[in-house]
């Protein structure tokens, strides 16, 4: 069994503290301050770009993410060093959030522009949404999918370390492409260079399907996962191209 590294251990402890704290003060209060909100939402605060990475939606959510952080993060920290690993981890987590925000902006303003073209006032739309309400006429104009995407983009908050974890997974596949991995419900060993791209392809499929067919989707931030993976790919590619930067930062 792999020994847990110091930085990974501290990250896991902080996640657990946030999780227990959320249970103590109540999810509604904790999420309003610490989860990642749409920037047009009155609950948005800039620190949420970081704090949302330590928030989780349930016991299975935090267990899965912390298990992955221990399994793959410890190996990366041993090779990167603590400072470089932390830089990588937070870059992937914040990058994941920014991509998700970008998608939300597109979905939100794509729908609101249609409403404005049909005589609705943008300020009034924002005012209604900020009260947690909707105008029933919106869905008649937008259709159920665009309407659901618009409202969901505005009111839904994001939590979890999954974006950062996906960056860690990508880095692991870069460094150990032939390491054999397997899922609990599919116990067949698959090399990392195939396993991780397959996982990303599944997220892309589910994310596109969720937005195009289901409207609000399945409640999983598939595009946040892909955002974290994309940042991880770009950083690993840059570090590989500039071999000097592959040195540990300790």
Secondary structure, DSSP 4 states (H G I P E B T S, - for coil): -PPPPHHHHHHHHHHHHHHHHHHHH-HHHHHHHHSB--TTSTT--TTHHHHGGG--SSHHHHHHHHHHIIIIIHHHHHHH-HHHHHHHHHHHHHHHHHHHHHHHHHHHHHHHHHHHHTT--HHHHHHHHHTT---HHHHHHH-HHHHHHHHHHHH--B--SHHHHHHHHHHHHHH-TT-EEEETTEEEEEEHHHHHHHHHHHHHHHHHHIIIIISSTTS--HHHHHHHHHHHHHHHHHHHHSGGGGS---
